[in-house]
Amino acid sequence: MFKTTVDYDKCIGDEECVNACPAEVYDFDEEAKHPIVARQEDCLGCETCVEVCTVGAITVEEV
């Protein structure tokens, strides 16, 4: 199992992680203008979201 975390202080809300995630772990909160981890249990640990995040706002760790 993997834990995905978004650092909202760093996040620029470009939705790259939302669009890139093959497991559709993220939803985008239109009001807050940032991604939310909506389906944590579906995370594959592939770190695609980490790779596409240009500001380093996402971490994925095995738990």
Secondary structure, 3 states (H helix, E strand, C coil): CEEEEECCCCCCCCCHHHHHCCCCCEEEECCCCEEEECCHHHCCCCCHHHHHCCCCCEEEEEC
